[in-house]
Structures are given as structure tokens and as C-alpha cells.
Amino acid sequence: MYSYSPRGYETKKMKKKSSFNVLVFIIVILLLVFIITTIKVAANLVGGDLPSMQQFGSYVPNLSTKIHDKDNNLIAELFIERRIFTPIKEAPINLQNALIAIEDNDFFKHWGISVKGITRAFFKMLLKGKVVEGGSTITQQLAKTIFLTNDKTLIRKIKEILLTIQLEKNYSKCEILQFYMNQIYFGNGAYGIQAAARTYFNKNVQDLNLAECAMLAAIPKSPNHYNPFKNKKAALARRNLVLLKMRKLNYITKEQKQKACAAALPSKENASKEDSLQYFLELLRVMLEPKYGTDALFKEGLSIYTTLDIKAQMAAEKAIEEVLAKFDKNKLNSFKKTKQKFQKVQGALVAIDPKNGAIRAIVCGRNFKESQFNRATQAKRQPGSSFKPLVYTAAIEAGFTPATILDDKPMVFINRGNSWDLISRDLVTLEEIAETVSGKDLINTNKIWVPTNYGKKYRGPVTLRTALALSINTCAIETIMKITPKKVIQTARNLGITTPLVNSFSLALGSSEVTLQEMVSAFATLASGGIKTTPYIITKVTDRNGKILEQSIPQQKEVLSVQNCFIITNMLKSVVEKGNGRSAKNLGRPCAGKTGTTNNSSDAWFIGYTPQLVSGVWVGYDDNSISLGEKVTGGVVACPIWTQFMKKALEGEPVVDFSQPENIEWALVDQKTGLLASGETSDAFLDAFICGSAPRKHSDKTTLIKP
């Protein structure tokens, strides 16, 4: 029978192990000799082709341009490589340790090259017949990222090693780690740790917790594969591996590891909100690129300080999308009935601080990826009745008062070549017109203009206040006929309208196309008490070192008296109280405003203001031949957006009314006669007048209130 001795077996096993160790040792020594010899030979061959450390010292990575809101909060970036340089002292120690644990746990021990890593890579190369992995240290990765390509060739690897040795010789470990953290790519367009923290967690890097630090450290090996937005399973496994390695190196406790492993991964919904600011960023690009050039704007780390109120901006985008998405849903059936291709309705919003002209929110459309057209500053559309406050402002300047009587009757105009002449205030049909005028050509509808009121309702004599509050078309035309279109155009220019305006009576009905920003700017002049301020969105631009490149100073000019502005504002409050802007009453604070709806309901507007903020909303289709709907007015679709936005934008602001200036008196006016109301007058309104201009004629008891 065969027997064996366990001790003898162990002795043979130990001898075999010892022989193997000796063999491995000899191979490693030979390998090192080979590597050193190869490097020396290669150094002579490629040394002249290597970047110098002087180049590295002067190397400046591409840095993102940082966009700040009015409170200096970072809200967005412009970039080719999205990167914000972060000093190592601002990086959490957990993030530093996480990167070292997963990428190069001997970072502080080696001289730039890991013998173990190179040996492992060498044997794999022999087995596969090509370079499979680099065995790269953090310093090697840095050298490759800055100076070299990703080609897996022996020459490239030798260059990498030579550059690595130079980096280790010229820079401290902390400097190298700082370079590395700011240089490497983290996926989703984020370069460096600060951009990555903003992209995945919507945080600054110094605010990251342990789980978040481990997640970022997990990504660089394969930014696409370990992206938590795209591959949660792989990202989770890799993050937890980072935490395991940190625990083995005693960087964290067992309890910290367990807690971090249980943390949820970041989701796209909780990440950066910059996608919603694409129209705003494009607006900045168009303004600044001609001044500074593309390279400076996207690579040199500028800081752009803007007037944007990010809370108001988010509220504006939300209000437009919520209201218009519901509108689209209801409108879908009408497209199907007419067999039209469905189109999403568009909207735009601009909000301005009346005190200084600063733009606090701007929405240029609903989806930048679908359409980059800027509907807030570029789209020129007819403002409809929202233009009437400019007509009545011109009238107040010309000596009209809120009690001025206007005649709300039908109007018929005929074209006599260069002008439109009023021929009747009673005729309303072509048959009646034909009996009054001679010449068959005058019956051509192209030569006849019969403006009508909404609902074709006529009220007879009304005050100017009533005409504005109820948006009566015939009264607006009567007013512009009396003061002339040229006077209205000049007032519009003073208020802030820059687009050419048509010199005709139809201007009173908003027939000339304007931009939303112009209209909001004009109303802002009224809200400010007659001080026109050129709207602006950039307060300051600095370079990467904080040097100021440009700075905005509000351009202001007094164009109206504060008394006239107060009178118009007081009348516009009636639009909210009694007119088509009633939904603005839900704002719950004093406000003034005006609706606007164009022919065929292709455009719907509401522009309104409080003492603190002026904003305007436009709704329509890009194809202005498409109607919003027969009964869809500015009061129906634009005013609710305005109200929802203003509620949120003014949240926390004190509820205040418009300040009454000096030289104002009040009178209770009969809205039918324009005279002082008697005790029996049912349709009376307490109205504001410049002292001395209130009506004095009265019947029975009257009320005249002076300041």
C-alpha cells in the first residue's frame, strides 16, 4: 500500500513556491532592465518631440464662462469643455481620497510610475500581442490628458512615462492632484470636479457628501459607461467599489461606508437646471460673441453677471408651460377637424424692474431644441389693444383727462388715395355706404374700413377712462384722429418703442408690429413715473482673474411727468377691476395692465405692472395665419400666465400701491357725462386729475376731493 507524509508534501510545495518566486523576481528584474533601457533609448529618439515643463507651467485649460444671477449665484455656464477651476483646498477630503483609492492608491508613495501597474500591463500586452491597459498612475493620466492622445502604442506610452517623470520632478503631489481633478472628464460635458458636481448634483464641489464624492470618483475610468444618468446599475456597482476601497485604506469607517452605499444615485431631475435657460444663454451669446470672440466666450473663464432673478425665471417658464400645455391639449381637436398638422402654441414673457430697467425674467419660447427663434426680442407681432395705453398717454399729454367724453358709435372710412376719410358714424353695411358715396370703385372692400368693437357693441358717450377699461375700438380711433398719429408715434418713441410705426388711424388698434420687450419697456416707463430706462440684462463681465471688462450703468431719461403716469396707471387699474384683465385680480395686490387681441385672434397679449415689477406675456402661433380660437383673447390665455408668474415672482415682496405724486386731485365722475357725479349717479368713479383739470360742472350734490 502506498503511503505519503504530509510534511514531505508541504516541503515539496514550499520548494516549488520558492522556485516560482525566484523566477518571478528574475523576470521582474529583467523587465525593469528592459524598461529602463527602452526608456533611455526612446528618450533619445522622442526627447526632442516632447513638450517642455515650461509649456506645462504656462498651460491654461479651457475654462467655462460662468453666468450669475442678480444675487451673484452661479446659474449656468458657456463652454466647449465645461470646466471651472477649483483649488485643491476647496475639494472635500473625501473626494480626494476617493479618487486616489480607485485610481492610484500608491499616489503618495511612488515617483510617478507604478512598477506593479506596468508589470501587470506588460504581461497582458505579451498575452494579447498589443497594449491592453496602461497601468497608469494619476500623474501618468494627467500627462496623457494634457499633452498626448489616447493611442495605445508603445511610443505614446514611453512619451507618457517621460512626461510623468518630469511632472513629478517639477511639481508636488498636491499640485499634481489639483491639476488632475480640474482636468479630467466626468461625462455629460463636465470637465473637472466643480463642473461635475454641478452637472450631477446641482451643488458646488465643497458641498458634496461622501456618497456623492464616491460617485464622482467612479466616473472617469469610463464616463459614458459609469454615467449615473445613463447606466444606473454599472454606476452603482462602481460607486460602491470606490467606497469599498476607501474602507480598505481606512479612509472611512465601516458605518460611513454602509451609509454611503445605501444612498440613492443622482437623477436627471435633481441635477442642473441649465437646460431650461437655453434661450437665455443664447441671448447672452448673441450679445457677447461679437465683442469678445468665440474662444474668449467659451474657453477663457469669463464671469458674466446678469440682472436675472432665477426664482422669477423659473416661475415664468413654469407658468408658460403649464398654461400652454393645457391649451394645446384642448386645441388638438380643432386641428383634427380641419385636418391641419398640429402645431404647439408658442409663448413669450419679459419682466423688467421699473426702477432701473433690469430684466428679471425672459422666456423666448417653449423648447429651445425644437426652435431657437427668440419670440421675446426678435418676433414682431401686432399688439392689438395692448397698444391703446400708449394712445391714451399721448392724449393725456395733449390735455385730455379721464373724464373726457368720447363717442362710441360705428365708424366708416373710405380710402381717397393717400388717406382714409371718415364718412359716417352711423353707417354699418355696404348697402348703406353705397347709398351715401358715389363711384363704384369705392364699394371695393379694400377701400372701405369699418372698425368694430369686440362683440359689435356700441355704448354711445363714454369717458376716456371707460373707453380704456373696456378697450373700445371706436373711442381709440376717435382719440388718435383728434391728437394725430404723429403725436402717438412720438409718445411711443418716448416710452421705449423703437420699431417703425405706421402713420395711420389704425395705429390706435395696434396694427403696427412690435416686439414684446419693447412693449414691456414702454409700460415700465409708466410704472416708473415717466423715467425711461433702456432695458439691460448684463451688469458686468470679468475675466478669469476678476478684471472688469465691461460694466453697465442704467441709461435713464425723464420723458413723461409723474402726474400723467399716475393718471394712466390709475385708469389701467380699471382694466383689472372691470375690464378684460379681470383674472389679474387674483394677484391679490394693486396692479395695472392691458390685454390685447388681434384680428382672427392670432395674437394674445397681457402687459401689466405693480410698483415693483412690470411684465408682459404674448401667446400665438409662429405661423400667424393660425387662429388661437374664436373667443381666445388676451384676457383668456395671456393674463392667467401673467398672474401665475407675478404671484411667484413677487412672493415675499410687500403689498404696496402706486405712490400718489404732488399736484393730484380726485373727483367723483359720472361715467356717462364726464361731469361731477350727483348723489343719484349710479355709474360714478373716483378719478385722479392734475390739479385744476377735474370737471367743475355738476348737478345736485357733488364730491370734489383735494389732496
C-alpha angles and dihedrals in degrees: 000000000000116000132180137201116234089210092054090050092052090050091054090046092051091049091052091048091048091050090049092050091051090050092050091047091052091048092050092049091048089046092052091048089049093048094047092047091046092048092050092050092044091047089060090048100045102020093101089051095057125101113248124240086244087065090050091049090055093040113124116190121222106271128199121245106243120223118205132191126227091282092050093253114150105245106162147352140222113215152146089200105021102227138145114186112239124190113233091242088066093053114094113250087233090061093048091049093045092055092047093046095053101031107032119354092180092053095123093043106049131070093237098289126080110215090195091051095048092047091052091047091047094054091047089051090053091049096046098033092233141061106284103166134005105221083219126181122213089263091052091049089051093050091049095046095051104035111016145049130248093252111137099223132130093239092053090049091051091050088050092053093048092050090046092056090051092049092051090048095051104035138047122244091252091052091049092049090049091052090048096050091051096044109046125094121245101182130251090071093298120136118184131009099283094053089045092051090051093045099049103027106017087234138116111256095247090060096058119120126218096270091049092048090052091049092054092047089052095059109063096070089067112356095188098044096045096041105130091210092057108027112025096170095054092040092052093049092048094047092051090049088056090052091048091053091047089053093049090052090049093242090130137020126252090252092051090050093050093048093048093047089056093053118109121249119249117269129212090243092060095043130089116327094210094113088074091056097058095112090049093049091049089052090054092047092053090050099045108030094075090053102045106017130239097280094053093045096049106027113027103069101246119176117223117196112200139187093237118131100211092201090054091044093054090046091052094051092046094049094050095046096046096048096040095045087057090046091052091052092053093043096052094085093055090055090051093050093054091038090236122153107258116253128188113241113242132222141184136191135191125185124190133185103235093208096065110003094249114156106232099180136008128181114183100180144329105268124018093195091057096043131003094194113128108227094178099060107011107038113091112202136160109268095207115195093350084082093061095086087064090053092050092044087058089048093052088050088052091055103271118136133203086261096055108125119235126185115239101202134127116281130208122193129184127197115241098181108277099021146034113240126201108234102169146008094198109043114096107162133064090238091057091047092050090056091053105043130050127223124065092233090064090066089065105113090224087067097046126075120188108174113199137194123247106277089013090263122151124194107185118224113013136162122257088249091057091045091056096040092051094035094233109190099202091054092050090052092047089052096051090047090056098045096030128240090260090064091051092048091051091050091048089052091050091051095051110273109137102169115100112267128209115251097226142098091259088071086081089067094050097259095150116085118241137165125258092239091056092052093048090048090052092051089046088060089057092047092050094055097257101317110130113207123186105240114245137178105187119070100174144354122203134179124240090277095052097257110150111242097176138354130194124228115190111255105220135177132173107237104157136033116259089233094057090047091051091051093051091045091051090053092047089056085067090061086064095041100043110000139069093294094070095126087067087070085077087072086081096217136080111286141157129208152137135232125218133197125174132212113294087015091267093142130037123189142178122180119178144151150199123201089270105041141022121199139168134198129202124190127185146105122283085233097063092197088076115089122224088218139291096273099027106119135166088264091054102047111009100041094056090054090050092049095048091048096046092049091059097037092053095042108136094016117121117259105245136164127224112281116248112231126214122277096042125129130184130223135180103236131197103232092210099052105020088231128121108286122250127218089266098051111118098183100055130140132190102234137184124238138173105260110276096020100084116109114269101187114095146156126227114335118003136187122219115174120194125189 
